[in-house]
């Protein structure tokens, strides 16, 4: 470990950090974008390769676990990375995450069986789970909250790139090369991210203090999270919602969430400090992002089925029809991020944006059958831009409301509950589609589309209720955003670092 990593808060107080140059900040941001691309691309590139993987490994039944195992480990690891980075520094934590992700990718590429691949994907998720939260946290260490919004736009562009390029690359590798290439491609990207981060993060301001990781609380959180995610993932698909396995997982989740709450109150240093969750800005910001992003994720998953079954598009054309929904978030984040640095009442931008998203979904609820395909695309672009305005404001507001040595924990908590919210909303959307269409036990959207393709008129009514659910989701996001207190954005990153040492 280098000399900087051995420094203490007291020595850093005597030698406060000097400002980073714009070139140094750019170098760090590039490294973070590559690291984030690893996690984002891995979630989209695998989708189109799954059928090929299942056939070559001779196991189609357990194929959904290739996605589920990554989701489970990545979600539960997110708050752990945040706490660890607060205790030991962002640089070493990010390097650990990248290393574990690379090792998991190699294991996935060499997998001789489906069971091995599922376990390797779980290992990969342990590495990838912290990359998003750590990237956002490191930006918070680099620049002041007022400047931070425009850097969030770079991360939004990474997600747009992965959403557009991932499925194309995955299909190309699986059809023309070998499915293992979707994991081998992570090696050059991962090594590049590791090298840039290793060098660039040496001068990153340090806010860490001596901390002790609450392993018992972490165990309670892992069991509670895995149980509820399994219940949400399997409900209505693998098992009926009213069934013993789903009920058992729900009960286990409730019990362990209760134990985790008890641990938060009694532990000397809990995994998630009660003060972070009790902070009204954090609480309202997390809920706004949770419902907004959860609804957005649900739409991206089920709208291809809508385009194929109701609008009669082919699978490839339905993917193209999603482009307005993907691109609009980057545009909205860019608008919001740029304005955040220039205006005092920065919350007004996402309030207007989310209001437009609510109006857009309302148009789909009441006028979808009168709209042409072009009209639907325009509405999707509008609600996507509206949601995009929320992303930088919610993240920066949460970070702005906590002390510097709690940045990692707060950002990890925000991403953790956003993942849980996404799974919850997707489960609700799935229950609407499968339940109201009278189809059960379908384990893939492709099978769903094939099964209901002959009943497009009936499916139009089913999707009407899906759009109603989306209207409720965006409305709740707007409600919690309005309730979130608008604190003045803090000053420079250097002054924030000095304040962290002193507080």
C-alpha positions in Angstrom: 0.0 0.0 0.0 1.4 3.4 -0.9 2.3 6.2 1.5 -1.0 8.0 0.9 -3.0 4.9 1.9 -1.1 4.8 5.2 -1.9 8.4 6.1 -4.3 9.2 8.9 -7.0 11.9 9.3 -4.7 13.8 11.6 -1.8 13.9 9.1 -4.2 14.9 6.3 -5.5 17.7 8.5 -1.9 19.0 8.8 -1.5 18.6 5.0 -4.8 19.3 3.4 -5.3 18.1 -0.1 -4.3 20.4 -3.0 -6.8 20.9 -5.8 -6.7 18.4 -8.6 -6.2 19.8 -12.1 -8.8 19.4 -14.8 -6.5 17.0 -16.6 -6.3 14.8 -13.4 -10.1 14.9 -12.9 -10.6 14.0 -16.6 -8.3 11.0 -16.2 -10.1 9.8 -13.2 -13.5 10.2 -14.8 -12.4 8.2 -17.9 -11.3 5.4 -15.6 -14.6 5.5 -13.8 -16.5 5.4 -17.0 -14.6 2.3 -18.2 -15.3 0.7 -14.8 -19.0 1.5 -15.0 -19.1 0.3 -18.6 -18.0 -3.1 -17.3 -21.0 -3.5 -15.1 -23.5 -1.8 -17.4 -22.5 -3.7 -20.6 -22.5 -7.0 -18.7 -26.2 -6.6 -17.9 -27.2 -6.0 -21.6 -24.7 -8.0 -23.6 -25.8 -11.4 -22.1 -29.5 -11.2 -23.0 -29.2 -12.0 -26.7 -26.6 -14.8 -26.0 -28.7 -16.7 -23.4 -30.5 -19.1 -25.8 -27.1 -20.1 -27.4 -25.5 -20.5 -23.9 -28.4 -22.8 -22.8 -28.2 -25.0 -25.9 -24.4 -25.3 -25.8 -24.3 -26.1 -22.1 -27.4 -28.4 -22.5 -29.5 -26.8 -19.7 -32.3 -24.5 -20.6 -34.3 -25.0 -17.4 -31.8 -23.2 -15.2 -30.9 -20.5 -17.7 -32.8 -17.7 -15.8 -30.3 -18.2 -12.9 -27.5 -16.8 -15.1 -29.2 -13.4 -14.7 -30.7 -13.9 -11.3 -27.4 -14.9 -9.6 -25.7 -11.8 -10.8 -28.7 -9.6 -9.7 -28.7 -11.1 -6.2 -25.0 -10.8 -5.5 -24.6 -7.4 -7.1 -27.6 -6.0 -5.1 -26.5 -7.3 -1.7 -22.9 -6.2 -2.3 -23.7 -2.5 -3.1 -24.1 -1.2 0.5 -21.1 -3.3 1.7 -18.9 -1.6 -0.9 -20.1 1.8 0.3 -19.4 1.1 3.9 -16.0 -0.5 3.1 -15.0 2.5 1.0 -15.9 4.9 3.8 -13.6 2.9 6.1 -10.6 2.1 3.8 -10.8 4.5 0.9 -12.4 4.5 -2.5 -9.2 3.6 -4.5 -8.5 0.2 -2.9 -12.2 -0.6 -2.8 -12.7 0.2 -6.5 -9.6 -1.9 -7.4 -10.9 -4.8 -5.4 -14.3 -4.6 -7.2 -12.6 -4.5 -10.6 -10.4 -7.4 -9.8 -13.2 -9.6 -8.5 -15.2 -8.7 -11.6 -12.4 -9.7 -13.9 -11.8 -13.0 -12.1 -15.6 -13.7 -12.3 -15.5 -12.9 -16.0 -12.7 -15.4 -16.6 -14.6 -18.1 -14.6 -17.7 -17.4 -16.7 -15.8 -17.7 -20.0 -14.3 -21.0 -19.0 -17.5 -22.4 -17.5 -18.0 -26.1 -18.5 -21.5 -26.4 -17.2 -24.6 -24.4 -16.3 -24.0 -24.8 -12.6 -20.4 -23.5 -12.9 -21.6 -20.5 -15.0 -24.3 -19.6 -12.5 -21.8 -19.7 -9.6 -19.3 -17.7 -11.7 -21.9 -15.1 -12.4 -22.6 -14.7 -8.7 -18.8 -14.1 -8.2 -18.9 -11.6 -11.1 -21.9 -9.8 -9.4 -19.9 -9.5 -6.2 -17.4 -7.4 -8.2 -19.8 -5.5 -10.3 -22.2 -4.6 -7.5 -20.0 -1.8 -6.2 -18.8 -0.3 -9.5 -21.8 2.0 -10.0 -22.1 3.2 -6.4 -18.3 3.7 -6.2 -18.1 5.6 -9.4 -20.8 8.0 -8.2 -19.1 8.3 -4.8 -15.7 9.1 -6.3 -17.2 11.9 -8.4 -18.6 13.3 -5.2 -15.1 13.2 -3.7 -13.7 15.0 -6.8 -16.0 17.9 -7.4 -18.5 20.1 -5.4 -22.2 19.2 -5.5 -22.9 22.2 -7.7 -20.6 20.9 -10.4 -21.4 17.3 -9.9 -24.6 17.1 -11.9 -22.8 17.6 -15.3 -20.5 14.7 -14.5 -23.4 12.4 -13.9 -24.3 12.9 -17.6 -21.2 11.0 -18.6 -22.4 8.0 -16.6 -25.8 8.3 -18.2 -24.1 8.2 -21.6 -22.3 4.9 -20.5 -25.7 3.3 -19.8 -27.1 4.5 -23.1 -24.1 3.0 -24.9 -24.4 -0.3 -23.1 -28.2 -0.4 -23.8 -27.7 0.1 -27.5 -24.4 -1.8 -28.1 -24.8 -4.6 -25.6 -27.6 -6.6 -27.3 -25.9 -6.2 -30.7 -22.5 -7.4 -29.5 -24.0 -10.2 -27.6 -25.9 -11.5 -30.6 -22.9 -11.1 -32.9 -20.5 -13.0 -30.5 -23.0 -15.8 -30.0 -23.8 -16.2 -33.7 -20.4 -15.6 -35.4 -17.7 -16.3 -32.7 -18.5 -17.9 -29.4 -20.7 -17.0 -26.4 -17.7 -16.9 -24.1 -16.5 -13.7 -25.9 -19.2 -11.7 -24.0 -17.1 -12.4 -20.9 -13.6 -12.3 -22.5 -14.3 -8.7 -23.7 -14.3 -7.7 -20.0 -10.6 -8.5 -19.7 -9.2 -5.6 -21.8 -11.8 -3.2 -20.4 -11.2 -4.3 -16.9 -7.4 -4.1 -17.1 -7.7 -0.6 -18.7 -10.1 0.5 -15.8 -7.7 -1.0 -13.2 -4.6 0.7 -14.6 -6.3 4.1 -15.0 -7.9 3.9 -11.5 -4.6 2.6 -9.9 -2.7 5.7 -11.1 -5.4 8.3 -11.2 -6.9 7.8 -7.8 -3.7 8.2 -5.8 -4.5 11.9 -5.2 -8.1 11.4 -4.6 -9.2 13.3 -1.4 -9.6 10.8 1.5 -12.6 11.0 3.9 -12.2 7.6 5.5 -12.0 7.0 9.3 -11.4 4.0 11.4 -14.5 1.9 10.9 -15.6 -1.7 11.9 -17.7 -3.6 9.4 -20.9 -5.0 11.1 -20.7 -8.6 9.8 -23.8 -9.7 11.6 -25.8 -6.8 10.2 -24.4 -7.6 6.8 -25.6 -11.2 7.2 -29.1 -10.1 8.1 -29.2 -7.7 5.2 -28.0 -10.4 2.7 -30.6 -13.0 3.8 -33.4 -10.4 3.8 -32.5 -9.1 0.4 -31.9 -12.5 -1.3 -35.3 -13.8 0.1 -37.3 -10.8 -1.2 -35.6 -10.8 -4.6 -36.2 -14.5 -5.1 -39.8 -14.0 -4.2 -40.2 -11.1 -6.6 -38.3 -12.9 -9.4 -40.2 -16.3 -9.1 -43.6 -15.0 -8.2 -46.1 -15.6 -11.1 -43.4 -17.3 -13.2 -41.8 -20.3 -11.4 -44.4 -20.4 -8.6 -47.8 -19.0 -8.2 -47.9 -15.8 -6.1 -50.1 -17.6 -3.6 -47.9 -20.6 -3.0 -45.9 -22.0 -0.1 -42.4 -21.3 -1.6 -43.2 -17.6 -2.2 -44.9 -17.2 1.1 -41.9 -18.8 2.9 -39.5 -16.5 1.2 -41.6 -13.5 2.1 -41.8 -14.5 5.7 -38.0 -15.1 5.9 -37.5 -11.7 4.3 -39.7 -9.9 6.9 -38.0 -11.7 9.8 -34.5 -10.8 8.7 -35.5 -7.2 7.8 -36.7 -7.0 11.4 -33.4 -8.4 12.6 -31.5 -5.9 10.5 -33.6 -3.1 11.9 -32.9 -4.3 15.4 -29.2 -4.5 14.6 -29.2 -0.9 13.3 -30.4 0.2 16.7 -28.2 -1.9 18.9 -24.9 -2.2 17.1 -22.0 0.1 18.1 -21.4 0.9 14.4 -24.2 -0.5 12.2 -23.7 -1.4 8.6 -26.1 1.4 7.6 -26.1 4.2 10.2 -29.6 5.1 11.3 -28.8 8.7 10.7 -28.4 8.1 7.0 -31.8 6.5 6.6 -33.4 9.0 9.0 -32.1 11.9 6.9 -35.2 13.3 5.2 -33.3 14.3 2.0 -31.8 10.8 1.7 -35.2 9.1 2.4 -37.2 11.2 0.0 -34.4 11.1 -2.7 -34.1 7.3 -2.5 -37.9 6.9 -2.8 -38.1 9.3 -5.7 -35.3 7.4 -7.6 -36.7 4.0 -6.5 -40.1 4.5 -8.1 -38.9 6.5 -11.1 -36.1 4.1 -12.1 -38.2 1.1 -11.1 -41.0 2.1 -13.5 -38.5 2.9 -16.2 -36.8 -0.5 -15.9 -40.2 -2.2 -16.0 -41.1 -0.4 -19.2 -37.8 -1.3 -20.9 -38.5 -5.0 -20.1 -42.1 -5.2 -21.2 -42.4 -2.6 -23.9 -40.8 -5.0 -26.5 -43.6 -7.4 -25.8 -46.1 -4.5 -26.4 -44.4 -3.6 -29.7 -44.5 -7.2 -30.9 -47.9 -8.3 -29.8 -50.0 -5.1 -30.0 -48.1 -3.1 -32.7 -47.1 -6.2 -34.7 -43.3 -5.3 -35.0 -40.6 -7.9 -35.4 -38.2 -8.6 -32.6 -35.4 -6.5 -34.2 -37.8 -3.6 -34.9 -39.1 -3.7 -31.4 -35.6 -3.2 -30.2 -35.2 -0.2 -32.5 -38.5 1.2 -31.2 -37.0 1.3 -27.7 -34.3 3.8 -28.8 -36.3 6.9 -27.8 -36.8 5.5 -24.3 -33.0 4.9 -24.0 -31.7 8.1 -25.6 -34.1 10.4 -23.8 -32.7 9.7 -20.3 -29.3 10.9 -21.4 -30.8 14.1 -22.9 -32.8 14.7 -19.7 -29.8 14.1 -17.4 -27.7 16.4 -19.5 -30.2 19.2 -19.3 -30.7 18.7 -15.5 -27.0 18.3 -14.8 -26.0 21.5 -16.7 -28.7 23.6 -15.1 -27.9 22.3 -11.6 -24.6 24.2 -11.7 -26.3 27.4 -12.7 -29.5 27.8 -10.9 -30.3 28.0 -7.1 -33.6 26.1 -7.2 -32.2 23.0 -9.0 -35.2 20.8 -7.9 -37.5 22.7 -10.2 -36.0 21.1 -13.3 -36.8 17.4 -12.4 -40.2 18.5 -11.1 -41.0 19.9 -14.5 -39.4 16.8 -16.2 -41.3 14.3 -14.1 -44.5 16.2 -14.5 -44.0 15.8 -18.3 -43.3 12.1 -17.8 -46.6 11.8 -15.9 -48.5 13.6 -18.6 -46.8 11.4 -21.2 -47.9 8.1 -19.5 -51.3 9.6 -19.0 -51.5 10.1 -22.8 -50.7 6.3 -23.2 -53.4 5.4 -20.6 -56.2 7.4 -22.3 -55.2 7.7 -25.9 -52.9 4.8 -26.8 -55.3 3.2 -29.2 -55.7 6.5 -31.1 -51.9 7.0 -31.4 -49.8 6.0 -34.3 -46.5 4.2 -33.7 -44.8 7.5 -34.3 -47.0 9.1 -31.7 -46.1 6.4 -29.2 -42.4 6.9 -29.9 -42.7 10.6 -29.3 -44.5 10.0 -26.0 -41.8 7.5 -24.9 -39.1 10.1 -25.7 -40.9 12.7 -23.6 -41.3 10.5 -20.5 -37.7 9.3 -20.9 -36.3 12.9 -21.0 -38.5 13.7 -18.0 -37.1 10.8 -16.0 -33.6 11.7 -17.1 -33.8 15.0 -15.3 -34.4 13.2 -12.0 -31.2 11.1 -12.1 -28.4 13.7 -11.4 -30.6 15.7 -9.0 -31.6 12.7 -6.8 -28.0 11.4 -6.6 -26.3 14.7 -5.9 -29.0 15.8 -3.4 -28.5 12.6 -1.4 -24.7 13.1 -1.4 -25.1 16.8 -0.6 -27.2 15.9 2.5 -24.6 13.7 4.3 -21.1 14.3 5.7 -18.2 13.5 3.5 -17.1 10.3 5.4 -20.7 8.9 4.8 -20.7 9.5 1.1 -19.9 5.9 0.2 -22.6 4.5 2.6 -25.3 6.9 1.4 -24.6 6.4 -2.3 -24.5 2.6 -1.7 -27.8 2.7 0.1 -29.4 4.8 -2.7 -28.3 2.3 -5.3 -29.3 -0.7 -3.2 -32.8 0.5 -2.7 -33.1 1.5 -6.3 -32.3 -2.1 -7.3 -34.8 -3.4 -4.8 -37.4 -0.9 -6.2 -36.6 -2.0 -9.8 -37.2 -5.7 -8.9 -40.4 -4.8 -7.1 -41.9 -2.7 -10.0 -40.8 -5.3 -12.5 -42.6 -8.0 -10.4 -45.8 -5.9 -10.4 -45.6 -5.3 -14.1 -45.0 -9.0 -14.7 -48.0 -9.9 -12.5 -50.2 -7.6 -14.5 -49.1 -9.0 -17.9 -49.1 -12.7 -17.0 -52.1 -12.5 -14.6 -54.4 -10.5 -16.8 -53.5 -12.4 -19.9 -54.3 -15.7 -18.2 -50.8 -17.1 -18.9 -48.8 -18.6 -16.1 -45.5 -20.4 -15.8 -43.8 -18.5 -18.6 -40.1 -18.2 -17.9 -39.2 -15.9 -20.8 -40.6 -12.8 -22.5 -40.0 -14.5 -25.9 -42.3 -17.4 -24.9 -44.8 -14.8 -23.6 -44.8 -13.0 -26.9 -45.2 -16.2 -28.8 -48.1 -17.4 -26.6 -50.1 -14.2 -26.8 -49.3 -13.1 -30.3 -52.7 -14.3 -31.5 -54.6 -12.2 -29.1 -53.3 -8.7 -29.7 -56.7 -7.0 -29.1 -56.8 -8.6 -25.6 -53.2 -7.7 -24.9 -53.9 -4.1 -25.8 -56.3 -4.0 -22.8 -53.7 -5.7 -20.6 -51.1 -3.1 -21.5 -53.6 -0.4 -20.7 -53.4 -1.5 -17.1 -49.6 -1.7 -17.3 -49.6 1.9 -18.4 -51.9 2.8 -15.5 -49.3 1.1 -13.2 -46.5 3.2 -14.8 -48.6 6.3 -14.3 -48.8 5.5 -10.6 -45.1 4.8 -10.4 -44.0 8.1 -12.0 -46.6 10.0 -9.9 -45.2 8.5 -6.7 -41.7 9.5 -7.9 -42.9 13.0 -8.5 -44.6 13.1 -5.1 -41.5 12.1 -3.2 -39.3 14.5 -5.2 -41.6 17.4 -4.3 -41.3 16.4 -0.6 -37.5 16.2 -0.8 -36.0 19.3 0.9 -33.9 21.4 -1.4 -30.6 22.1 0.5 -28.1 24.7 -0.7 -25.4 22.9 -2.6 -22.0 22.8 -0.8 -18.9 24.6 -2.0 -15.7 23.2 -3.4 -14.5 19.7 -3.1 -11.3 20.8 -1.3 -13.2 22.7 1.4 -15.5 19.7 1.7 -12.5 17.4 2.3 -11.1 19.8 4.9 -14.5 19.9 6.6 -14.6 16.1 6.6 -11.3 15.9 8.4 -12.5 18.4 11.0 -16.0 17.1 11.7 
